[in-house]
Amino acid sequence: MARPILIRGARQLLTLHGPPGPRRGADLRNLNIIQDGSVLIVDGIIREVGPTRRLDNLSESRRAEEIDAHGRVVLPGFVDSHTHLVSGPARPLDYEMQLAGATPLEITRAGGGMTAVYRAIQDVPLRTLEAQSWRIVLESIRQGTTTIEAKSGYGVNEIGEVKILRTQVALNKHLDNVVSTFMGARFAPADFPVDLDDYVDWMIRHMLPVVRRRELAEFVDVFCEEQLFNVEQTRLVLTRARDLGFGLKLHAGQCGNIGGVKLAVEMGAVSVDHAIFVDDGDISALAGSATIATLLPGPVFFLGTRKFASARTMIDRGVAVALATNYNPESCPTHSMQIVLTLACREMNMTPAEAISAATINGAHALRRGGSVGSIEFGKQADLIMLSVDDYREIPYHFGVNLVDMTMKRGQVVYRASEVKCPRK
């Protein structure tokens, strides 16, 4: 048995201990904070949580390796429940041209745009794609993310999509922290020789069984928006996915409202993501369901669309909300859940406590992992972070700053902030 670990003396230990399901309403603000708190970890699992004075008296604590948390905040690792992790290289040409007012067609003609992304996925060797994506995982860990969902969708065809899914599965073998989602129904492929209904039929008859048989994904997601996949097409894909044993997710309400949010609730989807354009009926349906609304302020900020999700209304009405980055090089090239918290508080009127709950325990439930991660409680994995602040409200207060001193995954320290050494005069 490995030597126990004692994280000792945190100024604020945010346990997020609470009810077994996702947090709603007032529960979203209850972080269950222990002042001067400690955590005892045995074999990667949380054994004891409580005041330092009590844990110091435990026999296992006396022989434990100690990690000093004095003057710091300790909380569960962030759960980034919506990313497009394997989605090609950075796109500085596109960014510069967008700032200058170029249209998508002009960007494509200049050698950028989605065509360039597709080609990058198609042409790069699998090992190179894995290495590129692993660097993003490492940066996410530095920023405090201990579990990350990764969606396909940028592969265009079967070869590209399978390559992305194989990469996602390979990444998960390193730290068991990447959750794979198949999102072949993200774009209508330009090279598919028939109409969208035939593409959906091909997806149902061929791709979904292939992904299931090869165990390449846990969830299936569909982009249900006007000019993409309509409600009936989305229903067909999700019905087949559910029959095959996949968990269900939806992109809906990002650009308009064609009924995707209500469909997500009807189908029992684990989450519906974006949910910007929603009506009163959508909010009521979400509030009365187990479906989590995963809100993504990052792309709204990056693209300058200024239309953020109505988080305050959703929370006050009893909707379970999560927060995620939506990392991708097209519309949100950030790995930082910390900046997402800042945007959630400033632009969506969430409190710091609500934002933290949405980025941890509710993010875990949006990936069906609420029983193992997302809070610091007995029997859960020791996935937690230590931040160089003495009050949790400083997390969204500081922006553009990485506050993480340490990231721990399953009881192993996977990141420590390096010291800055000043040269002597």
C-alpha positions as CSV (number, residue, x, y, z in Angstrom):
1,M,0.0,0.0,0.0
2,A,1.3,3.4,-0.9
3,R,2.0,6.0,1.8
4,P,-1.0,8.1,2.6
5,I,-1.1,11.8,1.6
6,L,-2.3,14.5,3.8
7,I,-3.2,17.9,2.3
8,R,-3.1,19.9,5.4
9,G,-4.3,23.3,6.7
10,A,-6.1,24.8,3.7
11,R,-7.4,28.3,4.5
12,Q,-10.6,27.3,2.7
13,L,-11.3,23.7,1.7
14,L,-14.2,23.7,-0.8
15,T,-15.6,20.2,-0.4
16,L,-18.9,20.7,-2.4
17,H,-20.4,18.0,-0.2
18,G,-24.1,17.9,-0.9
19,P,-27.0,16.0,-2.4
20,P,-26.2,13.1,-4.8
21,G,-27.5,14.7,-8.0
22,P,-26.5,17.9,-9.9
23,R,-26.9,21.1,-7.9
24,R,-29.8,23.5,-8.5
25,G,-31.0,26.8,-7.2
26,A,-29.6,27.7,-3.7
27,D,-27.7,24.4,-3.6
28,L,-25.5,25.7,-6.4
29,R,-24.1,28.3,-4.0
30,N,-23.4,25.9,-1.2
31,L,-19.7,25.0,-1.4
32,N,-19.6,23.4,2.0
33,I,-16.4,25.2,3.0
34,I,-14.2,24.0,5.8
35,Q,-11.9,26.7,7.3
36,D,-8.5,25.3,8.1
37,G,-9.4,22.0,6.4
38,S,-7.4,18.9,5.5
39,V,-7.8,15.9,3.2
40,L,-6.4,12.4,3.8
41,I,-5.8,10.4,0.7
42,V,-5.1,6.6,0.6
43,D,-4.3,4.9,-2.7
44,G,-5.7,7.7,-4.8
45,I,-9.1,7.8,-2.9
46,I,-10.3,10.3,-0.4
47,R,-10.3,8.7,3.0
48,E,-11.1,11.6,5.4
49,V,-12.1,15.2,5.0
50,G,-12.5,17.7,7.8
51,P,-10.9,20.3,10.1
52,T,-7.1,20.0,10.4
53,R,-7.3,19.5,14.2
54,R,-9.4,16.4,13.8
55,L,-7.4,14.8,10.9
56,D,-4.1,15.5,12.7
57,N,-5.2,13.0,15.4
58,L,-5.7,10.1,12.9
59,S,-3.1,7.4,13.0
60,E,-2.9,7.3,9.2
61,S,-2.2,11.1,9.2
62,R,0.9,10.6,11.3
63,R,2.6,8.5,8.7
64,A,1.3,10.4,5.7
65,E,3.3,12.5,3.2
66,E,2.2,16.0,4.0
67,I,1.4,18.7,1.4
68,D,1.2,22.2,3.0
69,A,-1.9,24.1,2.0
70,H,-1.7,26.9,4.5
71,G,-3.0,30.2,3.1
72,R,-4.4,28.6,0.0
73,V,-7.8,27.4,-1.3
74,V,-8.2,23.7,-2.1
75,L,-11.2,22.6,-4.3
76,P,-12.1,19.8,-6.6
77,G,-10.4,19.8,-10.0
78,F,-12.3,21.5,-12.8
79,V,-14.4,19.2,-15.0
80,D,-14.4,20.6,-18.5
81,S,-17.5,18.9,-19.9
82,H,-17.4,20.3,-23.5
83,T,-14.4,20.6,-25.7
84,H,-13.3,19.8,-29.2
85,L,-9.9,18.7,-28.0
86,V,-8.7,17.1,-31.3
87,S,-9.6,19.8,-33.8
88,G,-6.5,20.8,-35.6
89,P,-3.8,23.5,-35.2
90,A,-4.1,27.2,-34.2
91,R,-5.7,29.5,-36.8
92,P,-3.9,32.8,-36.6
93,L,-4.6,33.7,-40.2
94,D,-8.4,33.2,-39.7
95,Y,-8.2,35.3,-36.5
96,E,-6.4,38.2,-38.1
97,M,-8.7,38.2,-41.1
98,Q,-11.8,38.0,-38.9
99,L,-10.6,41.1,-36.9
100,A,-10.2,42.9,-40.3
101,G,-13.8,42.0,-41.2
102,A,-13.2,39.2,-43.7
103,T,-16.0,36.9,-44.6
104,P,-15.7,33.1,-44.1
105,L,-15.5,32.7,-47.9
106,E,-12.6,35.2,-48.1
107,I,-10.8,33.4,-45.3
108,T,-11.2,30.0,-47.1
109,R,-9.9,31.5,-50.4
110,A,-6.9,32.8,-48.5
111,G,-6.0,29.2,-47.3
112,G,-7.8,29.2,-44.0
113,G,-11.3,28.3,-42.8
114,M,-12.7,24.9,-42.2
115,T,-11.2,23.4,-45.3
116,A,-7.8,24.0,-43.8
117,V,-8.8,22.3,-40.5
118,Y,-10.2,19.3,-42.4
119,R,-7.0,18.9,-44.3
120,A,-4.9,19.2,-41.2
121,I,-6.8,16.4,-39.6
122,Q,-6.7,14.2,-42.7
123,D,-3.1,14.7,-43.5
124,V,-1.3,14.6,-40.2
125,P,-0.2,11.1,-38.9
126,L,-2.1,9.7,-36.0
127,R,0.9,9.9,-33.6
128,T,1.5,13.5,-34.5
129,L,-2.2,14.3,-33.9
130,E,-2.0,12.6,-30.5
131,A,1.2,14.5,-29.6
132,Q,-0.5,17.8,-30.6
133,S,-3.6,17.0,-28.6
134,W,-1.6,15.8,-25.6
135,R,0.0,19.2,-25.3
136,I,-3.5,20.7,-24.9
137,V,-4.4,18.2,-22.2
138,L,-1.2,19.1,-20.3
139,E,-2.0,22.8,-20.6
140,S,-5.5,22.1,-19.2
141,I,-4.0,20.3,-16.3
142,R,-1.8,23.3,-15.5
143,Q,-5.0,25.3,-15.5
144,G,-6.6,23.0,-13.0
145,T,-8.7,20.7,-15.2
146,T,-8.6,17.1,-14.1
147,T,-11.4,15.6,-16.3
148,I,-12.0,16.8,-19.9
149,E,-14.6,15.8,-22.5
150,A,-13.4,15.6,-26.1
151,K,-15.8,15.7,-29.1
152,S,-15.0,14.6,-32.6
153,G,-16.6,16.5,-35.5
154,Y,-13.7,18.0,-37.4
155,G,-12.9,14.9,-39.4
156,V,-15.4,15.4,-42.2
157,N,-15.6,11.8,-43.2
158,E,-15.2,8.3,-41.7
159,I,-11.4,8.2,-42.0
160,G,-11.0,11.6,-40.3
161,E,-13.6,11.0,-37.6
162,V,-12.2,7.6,-36.7
163,K,-8.7,9.2,-36.5
164,I,-10.0,11.8,-34.0
165,L,-11.8,9.2,-31.9
166,R,-8.7,6.9,-31.8
167,T,-6.7,9.9,-30.7
168,Q,-9.2,10.6,-27.9
169,V,-9.1,7.0,-26.7
170,A,-5.3,7.0,-26.8
171,L,-5.1,10.3,-24.8
172,N,-7.3,8.7,-22.1
173,K,-4.8,6.0,-21.5
174,H,-2.2,8.5,-20.1
175,L,-4.2,9.7,-17.1
176,D,-7.7,8.3,-17.5
177,N,-9.1,11.9,-17.7
178,V,-10.4,12.2,-21.3
179,V,-14.0,11.3,-22.0
180,S,-14.7,10.6,-25.7
181,T,-17.8,11.8,-27.6
182,F,-18.7,11.1,-31.2
183,M,-20.0,14.1,-33.0
184,G,-20.1,13.0,-36.6
185,A,-23.3,15.0,-37.0
186,R,-21.6,18.3,-36.5
187,F,-21.3,19.5,-40.1
188,A,-22.8,18.5,-43.3
189,P,-19.8,17.1,-45.1
190,A,-19.2,18.9,-48.4
191,D,-17.8,15.7,-50.1
192,F,-20.8,13.5,-49.2
193,P,-22.5,12.7,-52.6
194,V,-26.1,12.8,-51.4
195,D,-28.4,15.0,-49.3
196,L,-28.4,15.4,-45.6
197,D,-31.2,12.9,-45.0
198,D,-29.0,10.2,-46.7
199,Y,-26.1,11.3,-44.6
200,V,-28.1,10.8,-41.5
201,D,-29.2,7.4,-42.7
202,W,-25.5,6.5,-43.4
203,M,-24.7,7.7,-39.9
204,I,-27.4,5.5,-38.3
205,R,-26.7,2.4,-40.3
206,H,-22.9,2.5,-40.5
207,M,-21.0,5.0,-38.4
208,L,-22.8,4.6,-35.0
209,P,-22.4,0.8,-35.1
210,V,-18.7,1.1,-36.0
211,V,-18.0,3.5,-33.2
212,R,-19.8,1.3,-30.7
213,R,-18.2,-1.9,-31.9
214,R,-14.7,-0.4,-31.7
215,E,-15.5,1.3,-28.3
216,L,-14.4,4.7,-29.5
217,A,-16.8,6.9,-27.7
218,E,-19.1,7.0,-24.6
219,F,-21.5,9.7,-25.8
220,V,-23.0,10.8,-29.1
221,D,-23.7,14.5,-29.8
222,V,-25.6,16.2,-32.6
223,F,-25.5,19.9,-33.7
224,C,-29.2,20.6,-33.9
225,E,-29.5,24.0,-35.6
226,E,-31.1,25.6,-38.6
227,Q,-29.1,24.7,-41.8
228,L,-27.4,21.9,-40.0
229,F,-29.4,19.0,-38.5
230,N,-33.1,19.6,-37.9
231,V,-35.1,18.2,-35.0
232,E,-36.3,15.0,-36.8
233,Q,-32.8,14.2,-38.1
234,T,-31.4,14.8,-34.7
235,R,-34.0,12.5,-33.2
236,L,-33.2,9.7,-35.6
237,V,-29.5,9.9,-34.8
238,L,-30.0,10.0,-31.0
239,T,-32.6,7.3,-31.0
240,R,-30.2,4.9,-32.7
241,A,-27.4,6.0,-30.4
242,R,-29.5,5.4,-27.4
243,D,-30.4,1.9,-28.7
244,L,-26.7,1.2,-29.0
245,G,-26.0,2.2,-25.4
246,F,-24.4,5.6,-25.9
247,G,-25.1,8.5,-23.6
248,L,-26.8,11.4,-25.4
249,K,-25.8,15.1,-25.8
250,L,-26.9,17.9,-27.9
251,H,-25.6,21.2,-29.3
252,A,-28.7,23.4,-29.4
253,G,-29.7,27.0,-29.0
254,Q,-26.4,28.4,-30.1
255,C,-27.5,30.3,-33.2
256,G,-31.3,30.1,-32.9
257,N,-34.2,28.0,-31.5
258,I,-35.6,25.3,-33.6
259,G,-36.7,23.0,-30.7
260,G,-33.4,21.3,-29.8
261,V,-33.6,22.0,-26.1
262,K,-37.0,20.4,-25.8
263,L,-35.8,17.5,-27.8
264,A,-32.9,17.0,-25.4
265,V,-35.2,16.9,-22.5
266,E,-37.6,14.5,-24.3
267,M,-34.8,12.2,-25.3
268,G,-33.3,12.2,-21.8
269,A,-30.0,13.7,-22.9
270,V,-27.3,14.0,-20.2
271,S,-26.7,17.6,-21.3
272,V,-27.8,20.2,-23.9
273,D,-24.9,22.6,-24.6
274,H,-24.9,26.3,-25.5
275,A,-28.6,26.9,-24.8
276,I,-28.3,30.7,-25.6
277,F,-31.5,31.0,-27.6
278,V,-34.1,29.5,-25.3
279,D,-37.7,30.4,-24.5
280,D,-39.8,30.1,-21.3
281,G,-40.9,26.7,-22.2
282,D,-37.4,25.5,-22.7
283,I,-36.4,26.7,-19.3
284,S,-39.4,25.1,-17.7
285,A,-38.6,21.8,-19.5
286,L,-35.0,21.9,-18.3
287,A,-36.0,22.7,-14.7
288,G,-38.2,19.7,-14.6
289,S,-35.7,17.3,-16.1
290,A,-32.4,15.6,-15.3
291,T,-30.8,17.3,-18.4
292,I,-28.0,19.7,-17.6
293,A,-27.6,23.0,-19.5
294,T,-23.9,23.3,-20.2
295,L,-23.2,27.0,-20.7
296,L,-20.2,28.2,-22.8
297,P,-19.4,31.9,-22.5
298,G,-15.9,31.5,-24.1
299,P,-17.0,31.5,-27.8
300,V,-19.4,34.3,-27.2
301,F,-16.5,36.4,-25.9
302,F,-14.0,35.3,-28.5
303,L,-16.3,35.8,-31.5
304,G,-17.8,39.1,-30.1
305,T,-21.4,38.0,-30.6
306,R,-22.4,39.5,-27.2
307,K,-25.3,37.1,-26.7
308,F,-24.6,35.1,-23.6
309,A,-26.8,32.4,-22.1
310,S,-29.4,33.5,-19.5
311,A,-27.7,31.8,-16.6
312,R,-29.3,33.9,-13.9
313,T,-32.8,33.1,-15.1
314,M,-32.0,29.4,-15.5
315,I,-30.5,29.1,-12.0
316,D,-33.4,31.0,-10.4
317,R,-35.9,28.7,-12.2
318,G,-34.2,25.5,-11.0
319,V,-32.2,24.5,-14.0
320,A,-29.0,22.5,-13.4
321,V,-26.2,24.4,-15.2
322,A,-22.6,23.4,-15.9
323,L,-19.8,25.5,-17.3
324,A,-17.2,24.4,-19.9
325,T,-14.6,26.0,-22.2
326,N,-15.8,24.7,-25.6
327,Y,-12.1,24.7,-26.5
328,N,-11.5,24.6,-30.3
329,P,-9.2,26.6,-32.6
330,E,-12.2,28.0,-34.5
331,S,-14.3,29.8,-32.0
332,C,-12.7,29.4,-28.5
333,P,-9.0,28.7,-28.3
334,T,-8.7,28.6,-24.5
335,H,-8.0,25.7,-22.1
336,S,-8.7,27.9,-19.0
337,M,-11.7,27.1,-16.9
338,Q,-10.6,30.0,-14.7
339,I,-11.3,32.5,-17.4
340,V,-14.6,30.8,-18.0
341,L,-15.5,31.4,-14.4
342,T,-14.7,35.1,-14.8
343,L,-16.9,35.4,-17.9
344,A,-19.7,33.5,-16.1
345,C,-19.7,35.9,-13.2
346,R,-19.2,39.1,-15.2
347,E,-21.3,38.4,-18.3
348,M,-23.9,35.9,-17.1
349,N,-24.5,37.2,-13.5
350,M,-23.5,34.0,-11.8
351,T,-22.0,34.3,-8.3
352,P,-18.5,32.9,-7.7
353,A,-19.9,30.0,-5.7
354,E,-22.4,29.1,-8.5
355,A,-19.7,29.3,-11.1
356,I,-17.4,26.9,-9.1
357,S,-20.2,24.4,-8.6
358,A,-21.1,24.6,-12.3
359,A,-17.4,24.0,-13.2
360,T,-16.9,21.0,-10.9
361,I,-19.7,18.9,-9.5
362,N,-22.3,19.8,-12.2
363,G,-19.7,19.3,-14.9
364,A,-19.0,15.9,-13.5
365,H,-22.7,15.1,-13.7
366,A,-22.8,16.3,-17.3
367,L,-20.3,13.4,-18.0
368,R,-22.1,10.9,-15.8
369,R,-19.2,11.0,-13.3
370,G,-20.8,12.8,-10.4
371,G,-20.3,9.7,-8.2
372,S,-16.5,9.7,-8.6
373,V,-15.3,13.2,-9.2
374,G,-16.4,16.8,-8.8
375,S,-16.4,17.1,-5.0
376,I,-14.0,16.3,-2.2
377,E,-15.9,13.6,-0.3
378,F,-15.2,10.2,1.2
379,G,-14.7,7.5,-1.4
380,K,-14.2,9.7,-4.4
381,Q,-11.1,10.0,-6.5
382,A,-8.6,12.5,-5.2
383,D,-8.9,14.8,-8.1
384,L,-8.3,18.3,-6.6
385,I,-6.4,21.5,-7.1
386,M,-4.7,24.0,-4.8
387,L,-4.8,27.7,-5.7
388,S,-2.5,30.5,-4.5
389,V,-5.4,32.6,-3.1
390,D,-6.9,32.7,0.4
391,D,-10.5,33.3,-0.7
392,Y,-12.4,31.3,-3.4
393,R,-14.0,34.6,-4.7
394,E,-10.6,35.6,-6.0
395,I,-10.7,32.8,-8.6
396,P,-13.1,34.7,-11.0
397,Y,-11.8,38.0,-9.7
398,H,-8.4,37.5,-11.2
399,F,-8.5,37.0,-15.0
400,G,-5.7,36.1,-17.4
401,V,-3.8,34.7,-14.5
402,N,-3.2,31.0,-13.7
403,L,-3.7,30.7,-9.9
404,V,-3.1,26.9,-9.7
405,D,-0.3,25.9,-7.5
406,M,-0.9,22.2,-7.7
407,T,-3.1,19.8,-9.7
408,M,-3.7,16.2,-8.3
409,K,-5.2,13.4,-10.3
410,R,-6.2,10.2,-8.4
411,G,-3.9,11.2,-5.6
412,Q,-0.9,11.8,-7.8
413,V,0.5,15.3,-8.1
414,V,0.5,15.9,-11.9
415,Y,1.4,19.6,-11.8
416,R,3.2,22.0,-9.5
417,A,3.8,25.7,-10.3
418,S,7.4,26.4,-10.8
419,E,9.3,28.9,-8.8
420,V,10.6,32.2,-10.3
421,K,14.2,32.6,-9.4
422,C,15.5,36.2,-9.5
423,P,19.2,36.6,-10.4
424,R,21.4,38.2,-7.8
425,K,22.8,41.6,-8.3
